[in-house]
């Protein structure tokens, strides 16, 4: 074997280069969302593939297996289960504040039940996704790139009309970094954007008076405002969330005494209801939490309702304190506003992100307006050419009849009527049946 065909390299340099390439591939291609539309690549590809399939809110549902197949074959050559897991999360109203997909079938539950297989479930675009993500995609608002094999074009970002990175939040673990952005309320975020447009020098503190804090889909109460202010000021912080407890006197039936009970109607974000009840029952059975006689789950389609019956003469305040202290009814949410800006992972505070989104939105509107202006000018140019031709339509017909081919006819029309090439083509393409209508309009 010829040794001249080999090149000696440093093992340390090669390992360093390979590791950095792998790390950047995970960071940019999988784990972190883009700060502009708030989507990871797999989520963006799902929405775009469904848009191409015509799965609009007014169309029938389509099997998730079909959607996953399109995404895998055209844009995302990874595991089908990874794509389906991302699709399921876009449907779940307990995981996402404003679901971008409508689902038909079993997509899991707050009890941590798994979704049905993709061959059973169906989906289509939700109205908010069709309107706020995809309405402007055909107006030259975003750039399209080649897919993994160059056979298709896919958008590098969607022309989002709302800051979905904050509205729905995002979480992801990359190599050496992670993001965990909590979801927020649409009304508060829009009010914050309006305030920033009116006053670019508004402080983070004033913004946090408008945007009170995260708004989780499963509810819960936020405590410790200083932590929220720190998060919005630095882009990193820990938020304490508590479940909502109501006291109630329940009637167990005719002839029975009423009992005091605690009713849990909201749990902290990403806490499994069934898992929480099981953990509490274990604490009661091992006497780590005393004063509870029974635990029932009376939740239904209308909302969550966990009933905790208390023993007679039990200390209600102590029980509530133990629920917060010994269970996940009170938990910390470690937030970090980390997202991709021009392909680089950058940590932003609240004001920086809102400013970045406003810049992106302004560019999108300018591109959309330029597209409409270009189309309007092209139509105007064609109409001006048709107007010139219809004023002397008999001569135009004579020129076309006397020409040996369309190229000669086009050349004569350009010379005789000072038309552009586009105008001459439009005159030649005009059917004779439109002549009367054109003359009437004139």
C-alpha positions as CSV (number, residue, x, y, z in Angstrom):
1,X,0.0,0.0,0.0
2,X,1.4,3.4,-1.0
3,X,2.1,5.5,2.1
4,X,2.0,8.7,0.0
5,X,-1.7,8.4,-0.3
6,X,-2.1,8.8,3.5
7,X,-1.9,12.1,5.5
8,X,-0.9,12.2,9.1
9,X,-3.1,14.2,11.4
10,X,-3.1,15.0,15.1
11,X,-5.6,12.8,17.0
12,X,-6.3,15.7,19.4
13,X,-7.1,18.1,16.5
14,X,-9.3,15.5,14.7
15,X,-11.3,14.7,17.9
16,X,-11.7,18.4,18.6
17,X,-13.0,19.1,15.1
18,X,-15.3,16.1,15.0
19,X,-16.8,16.9,18.4
20,X,-17.4,20.5,17.5
21,X,-19.1,19.5,14.2
22,X,-21.3,17.0,16.1
23,X,-22.1,19.6,18.8
24,X,-23.1,22.3,16.3
25,X,-25.2,19.8,14.4
26,X,-27.2,18.9,17.5
27,X,-27.5,22.6,18.6
28,X,-28.6,24.0,15.2
29,X,-30.3,20.9,13.7
30,X,-32.2,19.4,16.6
31,X,-32.2,20.8,20.1
32,X,-32.5,24.6,20.1
33,X,-35.4,26.7,18.6
34,X,-34.9,29.6,16.2
35,X,-35.6,32.9,18.0
36,X,-37.7,34.2,15.0
37,X,-40.5,31.6,14.7
38,X,-39.8,29.8,18.0
39,X,-39.6,26.4,16.2
40,X,-37.1,23.6,16.1
41,X,-36.3,22.2,12.7
42,X,-38.5,19.1,13.1
43,X,-41.5,21.2,14.2
44,X,-41.0,23.6,11.3
45,X,-40.8,20.7,8.9
46,X,-44.0,19.1,10.3
47,X,-46.0,22.4,9.8
48,X,-44.6,23.0,6.3
49,X,-45.2,19.4,5.2
50,X,-48.8,19.6,6.4
51,X,-49.2,22.9,4.6
52,X,-48.0,21.2,1.4
53,X,-50.5,18.4,2.0
54,X,-53.3,20.9,2.2
55,X,-54.2,20.0,5.8
56,X,-55.8,23.4,6.5
57,X,-58.3,23.9,9.4
58,X,-61.3,23.6,7.0
59,X,-60.1,20.3,5.5
60,X,-60.7,16.8,6.9
61,X,-58.2,15.2,9.3
62,X,-55.4,13.1,7.9
63,X,-53.6,10.1,9.5
64,X,-50.5,11.1,11.4
65,X,-48.6,8.2,9.8
66,X,-49.1,10.0,6.4
67,X,-47.7,13.3,7.8
68,X,-44.8,11.5,9.5
69,X,-44.0,9.7,6.3
70,X,-43.9,13.0,4.3
71,X,-41.7,14.7,6.9
72,X,-39.3,11.8,6.9
73,X,-39.1,11.3,3.2
74,X,-38.8,15.0,2.2
75,X,-37.2,16.9,5.0
76,X,-36.2,15.1,8.2
77,X,-34.2,11.9,7.7
78,X,-34.3,10.7,11.3
79,X,-36.4,8.3,13.3
80,X,-40.1,8.2,12.7
81,X,-40.8,8.0,16.5
82,X,-38.9,11.3,17.0
83,X,-41.0,13.0,14.4
84,X,-44.2,11.6,15.8
85,X,-43.3,12.6,19.4
86,X,-42.7,16.2,18.2
87,X,-46.1,16.1,16.3
88,X,-47.9,14.8,19.4
89,X,-46.5,17.6,21.6
90,X,-47.8,20.2,19.0
91,X,-51.3,18.8,19.6
92,X,-51.3,18.4,23.4
93,X,-53.1,21.3,25.1
94,X,-51.6,20.4,28.5
95,X,-48.0,20.7,27.0
96,X,-48.6,23.8,24.8
97,X,-50.4,27.0,25.5
98,X,-51.5,27.5,21.9
99,X,-51.4,24.1,20.1
100,X,-50.4,24.5,16.5
101,X,-52.1,21.3,15.4
102,X,-55.6,19.9,15.9
103,X,-55.8,16.2,16.8
104,X,-58.4,13.5,16.5
105,X,-57.8,10.5,18.7
106,X,-55.7,9.7,21.7
107,X,-52.7,12.0,22.0
108,X,-51.9,11.2,25.7
109,X,-53.0,12.9,28.9
110,X,-51.9,14.9,31.9
111,X,-51.7,11.5,33.7
112,X,-48.7,10.8,31.5
113,X,-50.6,8.2,29.4
114,X,-48.8,7.5,26.1
115,X,-50.5,8.6,22.8
116,X,-51.9,6.0,20.5
117,X,-49.8,4.8,17.6
118,X,-49.5,7.1,14.6
119,X,-51.6,4.8,12.4
120,X,-54.6,5.4,14.7
121,X,-54.4,9.2,15.3
122,X,-55.3,12.0,12.8
123,X,-54.3,15.6,12.6
124,X,-54.5,18.9,10.7
125,X,-53.3,22.4,11.1
126,X,-54.9,24.5,13.9
127,X,-56.3,27.9,12.9
128,X,-53.6,29.8,14.8
129,X,-50.8,27.9,12.9
130,X,-52.4,28.3,9.5
131,X,-52.9,32.1,10.1
132,X,-49.9,33.1,12.1
133,X,-47.2,30.7,10.7
134,X,-48.1,29.9,7.1
135,X,-50.4,32.7,5.7
136,X,-47.5,34.7,4.3
137,X,-45.2,31.9,3.2
138,X,-46.1,32.3,-0.4
139,X,-45.3,36.0,-0.5
140,X,-41.5,35.8,-0.8
141,X,-41.2,36.5,3.0
142,X,-38.6,33.7,3.8
143,X,-35.8,32.0,2.0
144,X,-36.0,28.4,0.8
145,X,-33.1,26.0,1.0
146,X,-32.4,22.5,-0.4
147,X,-33.5,19.6,1.7
148,X,-31.0,16.8,2.7
149,X,-30.8,15.3,-0.8
150,X,-31.5,18.4,-2.9
151,X,-34.8,17.0,-4.2
152,X,-37.1,19.5,-2.4
153,X,-37.1,23.1,-1.1
154,X,-37.8,23.9,2.5
155,X,-38.1,27.2,4.4
156,X,-35.2,28.1,6.7
157,X,-37.8,29.9,9.0
158,X,-41.5,30.4,8.9
159,X,-42.9,34.0,8.7
160,X,-44.4,34.0,12.2
161,X,-46.7,36.8,13.0
162,X,-46.6,36.2,16.8
163,X,-43.6,35.6,19.1
164,X,-44.2,31.8,19.5
165,X,-40.9,31.3,21.3
166,X,-42.5,33.0,24.3
167,X,-46.2,32.0,23.7
168,X,-45.6,28.2,23.6
169,X,-42.1,28.1,25.2
170,X,-39.5,25.5,24.3
171,X,-37.2,23.0,26.0
172,X,-34.2,21.2,24.6
173,X,-30.9,19.7,25.7
174,X,-28.0,20.2,23.3
175,X,-24.3,19.5,23.7
176,X,-23.0,21.6,26.6
177,X,-26.1,23.8,26.8
178,X,-29.8,23.6,27.2
179,X,-32.9,25.8,26.8
180,X,-36.0,25.9,28.9
181,X,-38.4,28.8,28.0
182,X,-41.7,28.9,29.8
183,X,-45.0,29.6,27.9
184,X,-46.7,33.0,28.3
185,X,-50.1,34.6,27.8
186,X,-50.9,36.0,24.3
187,X,-52.6,39.1,25.6
188,X,-49.7,40.1,27.9
189,X,-47.1,39.5,25.2
190,X,-49.0,41.5,22.6
191,X,-49.4,44.4,25.1
192,X,-45.7,44.2,25.9
193,X,-44.9,44.4,22.1
194,X,-47.2,47.4,21.7
195,X,-45.5,49.1,24.7
196,X,-42.1,48.5,23.2
197,X,-43.1,49.9,19.8
198,X,-44.4,53.0,21.5
199,X,-41.3,53.4,23.7
200,X,-38.1,51.7,22.6
201,X,-36.4,52.7,25.9
202,X,-38.9,51.0,28.1
203,X,-37.1,49.1,30.9
204,X,-37.3,45.4,31.7
205,X,-38.9,46.3,35.0
206,X,-41.7,48.2,33.2
207,X,-42.1,45.3,30.7
208,X,-42.5,42.9,33.6
209,X,-45.3,45.0,35.0
210,X,-47.1,44.3,31.7
211,X,-46.0,40.7,31.3
212,X,-46.6,39.5,34.8
213,X,-44.9,36.2,34.4
214,X,-45.2,32.8,32.6
215,X,-48.7,31.4,31.9
216,X,-48.6,27.6,32.0
217,X,-51.2,25.5,30.2
218,X,-51.9,23.4,33.4
219,X,-52.3,26.5,35.5
220,X,-50.7,26.9,38.9
221,X,-49.7,29.9,41.0
222,X,-46.4,31.7,40.7
223,X,-44.7,33.0,43.8
224,X,-41.6,35.1,44.4
225,X,-41.8,38.0,42.0
226,X,-38.1,38.8,42.4
227,X,-37.2,35.6,40.7
228,X,-39.5,36.5,37.8
229,X,-37.9,39.9,37.5
230,X,-34.4,38.3,37.6
231,X,-35.5,36.0,34.8
232,X,-36.7,38.8,32.6
233,X,-33.7,41.0,33.4
234,X,-31.0,38.3,32.7
235,X,-32.7,35.6,30.7
236,X,-32.0,33.0,33.3
237,X,-33.7,32.2,36.7
238,X,-35.7,29.8,38.7
239,X,-39.5,30.2,39.1
240,X,-41.5,28.6,41.9
241,X,-44.9,27.2,40.9
242,X,-47.6,26.0,43.3
243,X,-50.7,23.9,42.6
244,X,-54.0,25.5,43.5
245,X,-55.7,24.2,46.6
246,X,-59.3,25.0,47.6
247,X,-61.0,24.1,50.9
248,X,-64.4,22.5,50.6
249,X,-67.0,20.8,52.8
250,X,-68.2,17.7,50.9
251,X,-71.4,15.7,51.5
252,X,-70.7,11.9,51.4
253,X,-74.4,11.0,51.2
254,X,-77.7,11.0,53.0
255,X,-77.4,10.5,56.8
256,X,-73.6,11.0,56.8
257,X,-71.7,13.8,58.3
258,X,-70.1,16.4,56.1
259,X,-66.3,16.2,55.8
260,X,-63.6,18.8,55.3
261,X,-61.6,18.3,52.1
262,X,-58.9,19.9,50.0
263,X,-59.6,20.2,46.3
264,X,-56.6,20.4,43.9
265,X,-57.8,22.1,40.7
266,X,-54.4,22.9,39.1
267,X,-51.0,21.2,39.2
268,X,-47.5,22.7,38.4
269,X,-46.4,22.5,34.8
270,X,-45.2,19.0,33.5
271,X,-46.3,17.2,36.7
272,X,-48.2,13.9,36.1
273,X,-51.5,13.9,37.9
274,X,-51.6,10.1,38.3
275,X,-48.0,10.1,39.4
276,X,-48.6,12.8,42.0
277,X,-51.6,11.0,43.5
278,X,-49.6,7.8,43.7
279,X,-46.8,9.6,45.5
280,X,-49.2,11.2,48.0
281,X,-50.9,7.9,48.7
282,X,-47.4,6.4,49.4
283,X,-46.6,9.2,51.8
284,X,-50.0,8.7,53.6
285,X,-49.5,5.0,53.9
286,X,-46.0,5.4,55.4
287,X,-47.3,8.1,57.9
288,X,-45.1,10.8,56.4
289,X,-48.2,12.9,55.8
290,X,-50.9,12.5,58.4
291,X,-54.5,13.7,58.7
292,X,-55.7,12.4,55.3
293,X,-58.5,9.7,55.2
294,X,-59.0,9.3,51.4
295,X,-57.7,10.5,48.0
296,X,-59.9,10.5,44.9
297,X,-59.4,11.7,41.3
298,X,-62.7,13.2,40.1
299,X,-61.2,14.9,37.1
300,X,-63.3,15.0,33.9
301,X,-63.4,16.8,30.5
302,X,-64.3,20.0,32.3
303,X,-61.1,20.2,34.3
304,X,-59.0,18.8,37.1
305,X,-60.4,17.9,40.5
306,X,-58.4,15.9,43.0
307,X,-60.3,15.4,46.3
308,X,-58.3,14.9,49.5
309,X,-60.6,14.0,52.4
310,X,-59.4,15.1,55.8
311,X,-59.7,13.2,59.1
312,X,-61.8,14.7,61.9
313,X,-60.0,17.4,63.9
314,X,-56.9,17.3,61.6
315,X,-54.7,20.3,61.2
316,X,-55.6,21.7,57.7
317,X,-52.7,24.2,57.6
318,X,-50.2,21.6,58.5
319,X,-51.5,19.2,55.8
320,X,-51.3,21.9,53.2
321,X,-47.8,22.8,54.3
322,X,-46.7,19.1,54.0
323,X,-48.3,18.9,50.5
324,X,-46.1,21.8,49.4
325,X,-43.0,20.5,51.2
326,X,-43.1,16.8,50.6
327,X,-44.7,16.5,47.2
328,X,-44.3,18.2,43.8
329,X,-47.4,20.4,44.5
330,X,-44.7,23.1,44.8
331,X,-41.8,22.9,42.3
332,X,-39.2,25.0,40.8
333,X,-39.0,25.7,37.0
334,X,-35.5,26.4,35.9
335,X,-35.8,28.8,33.0
336,X,-33.2,30.0,30.5
337,X,-34.0,32.0,27.4
338,X,-31.5,30.4,25.0
339,X,-32.3,30.4,21.3
340,X,-30.6,30.5,17.9
341,X,-29.9,33.9,16.4
342,X,-28.3,33.8,12.9
343,X,-27.3,30.2,13.7
344,X,-25.6,30.9,17.0
345,X,-27.0,30.0,20.5
346,X,-27.5,33.2,22.4
347,X,-29.1,33.9,25.8
348,X,-31.5,36.8,25.7
349,X,-33.5,38.7,28.3
350,X,-37.2,39.6,27.7
351,X,-36.6,43.0,26.1
352,X,-33.9,41.8,23.8
353,X,-36.0,39.0,22.5
354,X,-39.1,41.2,21.9
355,X,-36.9,43.7,20.1
356,X,-35.4,40.9,18.0
357,X,-38.9,39.6,17.1
358,X,-40.1,43.1,16.1
359,X,-37.1,43.5,13.8
360,X,-37.9,40.1,12.2
361,X,-41.5,41.1,11.8
362,X,-40.6,44.4,10.2
363,X,-38.4,42.7,7.7
364,X,-41.1,40.2,6.9
365,X,-43.7,42.9,6.3
366,X,-41.3,44.8,4.0
367,X,-40.6,41.6,2.0
368,X,-44.4,40.9,1.8
369,X,-45.1,44.5,0.7
370,X,-42.3,44.4,-1.9
371,X,-43.8,41.1,-3.3
372,X,-47.3,42.6,-3.6
373,X,-45.9,45.8,-5.2
374,X,-43.9,43.8,-7.7
375,X,-47.0,41.7,-8.7
376,X,-49.1,44.9,-8.9
377,X,-46.6,46.6,-11.2
378,X,-46.3,43.5,-13.4
379,X,-50.1,43.4,-13.8
380,X,-50.2,47.2,-14.5
381,X,-47.5,46.7,-17.2
382,X,-49.5,44.0,-18.8
383,X,-52.8,45.9,-18.6
384,X,-51.1,48.9,-20.2
385,X,-50.0,46.7,-23.1
386,X,-53.4,45.2,-23.6
387,X,-54.9,48.7,-23.5
388,X,-52.6,49.8,-26.4
389,X,-53.4,46.7,-28.4
390,X,-57.2,46.9,-28.0
391,X,-57.3,50.5,-29.3
392,X,-56.2,49.2,-32.7
393,X,-57.2,45.6,-32.4
394,X,-57.9,45.1,-36.2
395,X,-54.3,46.1,-37.1
396,X,-53.0,43.9,-34.3
397,X,-54.9,40.9,-35.7
398,X,-53.6,41.7,-39.2
399,X,-50.0,41.8,-37.9
400,X,-50.4,38.4,-36.2
401,X,-52.1,36.9,-39.4
402,X,-49.3,38.2,-41.7
403,X,-46.5,36.9,-39.5
404,X,-44.9,33.5,-40.2
405,X,-44.5,32.6,-36.5
406,X,-45.1,34.0,-33.0
407,X,-41.5,35.3,-32.7
408,X,-42.0,37.5,-35.8
409,X,-45.5,38.6,-34.5
410,X,-44.0,39.6,-31.2
411,X,-41.2,41.5,-32.8
412,X,-43.7,43.5,-35.0
413,X,-45.9,44.3,-32.1
414,X,-43.0,45.6,-30.1
415,X,-41.9,47.8,-33.0
416,X,-45.3,49.1,-33.9
417,X,-46.8,49.8,-30.5
418,X,-43.6,50.3,-28.4
419,X,-44.5,47.3,-26.1
420,X,-42.2,45.5,-23.8
421,X,-41.5,41.8,-24.4
422,X,-43.9,40.9,-21.5
423,X,-46.6,43.1,-22.9
424,X,-46.3,41.6,-26.4
425,X,-46.5,38.1,-24.9
426,X,-49.7,39.0,-23.0
427,X,-51.2,40.4,-26.3
428,X,-50.3,37.2,-28.2
429,X,-51.7,35.0,-25.3
430,X,-55.0,36.8,-25.1
431,X,-57.9,34.6,-26.4
432,X,-60.1,36.2,-29.1
433,X,-63.2,35.7,-26.9
434,X,-61.7,38.3,-24.5
435,X,-61.5,41.0,-27.1
436,X,-65.1,42.3,-26.8
437,X,-64.8,42.3,-23.0
438,X,-61.5,44.2,-23.2
439,X,-63.0,46.8,-25.6
440,X,-66.0,47.2,-23.3
441,X,-63.8,47.8,-20.3
442,X,-61.9,50.4,-22.3
